[in-house]
Amino acid sequence: QVQLVESGGGLVQAGGSLRLSCAASGGTFSRYPMGWFRRAPGKEREFVAVISWSGGGINIATSVKGRFTISRDNAKNAVYLQMSDVKPEDTGVYYCAADKDNSVLLPTSIKRYDYWGQGTQVTVSS
């Protein structure tokens, strides 16, 4: 069983930056593709970014490409989401997730992920 705990959320002004962290315990973190998702108020949960198990590949959602990036440190069992030039529409609860199957290099579908954190709130003020 893998436990995921997100941190780093908070209130930030538009144009600012924020770095989210996700700490993993249990399982074999270094084998899992790791993703970030978010749920905006009144909307469905959506894909934000994913990083391959080795960190050699990433995929970023079009809506945040050029502003967000994802990274991981397998020695620390952690994955990060660096958010820059944030906008009010980036407001939401951000979740990290792990895909234990590892058959897809960069999974973007919510259904592929087996483990989820509780989420961290990000609020962007205009």
C-alpha positions as CSV (number, residue, x, y, z in Angstrom):
1,Q,0.0,0.0,0.0
2,V,1.3,3.4,-1.0
3,Q,0.5,6.5,1.0
4,L,0.8,9.9,-0.6
5,V,0.8,13.2,1.2
6,E,0.7,16.6,-0.6
7,S,1.9,19.8,0.8
8,G,2.8,23.3,-0.3
9,G,-0.7,24.6,-1.3
10,G,-2.0,28.0,-0.2
11,L,-3.1,31.4,-1.3
12,V,-1.0,33.1,-4.0
13,Q,-1.5,36.2,-6.2
14,A,-1.9,35.9,-9.9
15,G,1.4,35.9,-11.6
16,G,3.1,34.3,-8.5
17,S,4.7,30.9,-8.0
18,L,4.1,27.9,-5.8
19,R,5.8,24.6,-5.4
20,L,3.7,21.6,-4.4
21,S,5.3,18.5,-2.9
22,C,4.1,15.0,-2.6
23,A,5.8,12.6,-0.2
24,A,5.3,8.9,-0.7
25,S,5.7,6.0,1.7
26,G,5.2,2.3,1.2
27,G,5.4,0.5,-2.1
28,T,8.2,1.0,-4.6
29,F,8.0,4.6,-5.5
30,S,10.8,4.6,-8.0
31,R,8.9,2.2,-10.2
32,Y,5.7,4.3,-10.5
33,P,4.8,6.9,-12.9
34,M,3.6,9.8,-10.8
35,G,0.9,12.3,-11.8
36,W,-0.6,15.6,-10.6
37,F,-4.3,16.3,-11.1
38,R,-6.6,19.0,-9.9
39,R,-10.2,19.7,-9.3
40,A,-11.5,23.2,-9.8
41,P,-14.7,24.3,-8.0
42,G,-17.7,22.8,-9.7
43,K,-15.6,20.9,-12.2
44,E,-14.3,17.3,-12.7
45,R,-10.9,16.3,-11.7
46,E,-8.4,16.8,-14.5
47,F,-4.9,15.9,-15.5
48,V,-2.1,18.4,-14.9
49,A,1.2,16.6,-15.3
50,V,2.9,13.2,-15.2
51,I,6.5,12.1,-14.9
52,S,7.8,8.7,-15.8
53,W,9.3,6.4,-13.2
54,S,12.8,7.4,-14.0
55,G,12.1,11.1,-14.4
56,G,13.3,10.9,-18.0
57,G,9.9,11.7,-19.5
58,I,7.2,14.2,-18.7
59,N,3.8,15.3,-20.1
60,I,2.2,18.6,-19.2
61,A,-1.4,19.5,-19.8
62,T,-1.9,22.1,-22.5
63,S,-3.6,24.5,-20.1
64,V,-0.5,24.8,-17.9
65,K,2.3,24.1,-20.4
66,G,5.0,26.6,-20.2
67,R,4.0,27.6,-16.6
68,F,4.1,24.3,-14.7
69,T,6.7,21.6,-14.5
70,I,6.9,18.3,-12.8
71,S,10.0,16.7,-11.2
72,R,10.8,13.8,-8.9
73,D,13.5,12.7,-6.5
74,N,13.4,8.9,-6.2
75,A,16.0,9.0,-3.4
76,K,13.5,11.1,-1.3
77,N,10.4,9.4,-2.5
78,A,9.0,12.7,-3.6
79,V,7.4,14.3,-6.6
80,Y,7.0,18.0,-7.1
81,L,4.9,20.4,-9.1
82,Q,6.4,23.8,-9.8
83,M,3.8,26.3,-10.6
84,S,4.7,29.7,-12.1
85,D,2.7,32.6,-13.5
86,V,-0.4,31.2,-11.8
87,K,-3.8,32.4,-12.9
88,P,-7.1,32.5,-11.1
89,E,-8.3,29.5,-13.2
90,D,-5.5,27.4,-11.6
91,T,-7.5,27.5,-8.3
92,G,-8.4,24.1,-7.0
93,V,-7.5,21.1,-5.0
94,Y,-4.3,19.5,-6.3
95,Y,-3.7,15.8,-6.0
96,C,-0.7,13.6,-6.6
97,A,-1.3,10.0,-7.7
98,A,0.7,6.8,-8.4
99,D,0.2,4.3,-11.1
100,K,1.5,1.0,-9.8
101,D,1.0,-0.9,-13.1
102,N,3.8,1.0,-14.9
103,S,2.7,-0.4,-18.3
104,V,2.1,3.1,-19.7
105,L,5.1,5.4,-19.6
106,L,3.2,8.6,-19.1
107,P,-0.4,7.9,-18.1
108,T,-2.8,10.8,-18.2
109,S,-6.1,9.0,-17.5
110,I,-7.4,9.2,-13.9
111,K,-8.6,5.6,-14.2
112,R,-5.0,4.4,-14.5
113,Y,-4.0,5.6,-11.1
114,D,-4.2,3.4,-8.1
115,Y,-3.1,5.6,-5.2
116,W,-4.1,9.1,-4.4
117,G,-3.3,11.7,-1.8
118,Q,-5.8,13.8,0.1
119,G,-5.0,16.9,-1.9
120,T,-3.8,20.3,-1.2
121,Q,-5.8,23.5,-1.8
122,V,-4.4,26.2,-4.1
123,T,-6.1,29.5,-4.3
124,V,-5.0,32.1,-6.8
125,S,-6.3,35.6,-6.2
126,S,-6.6,38.1,-9.0
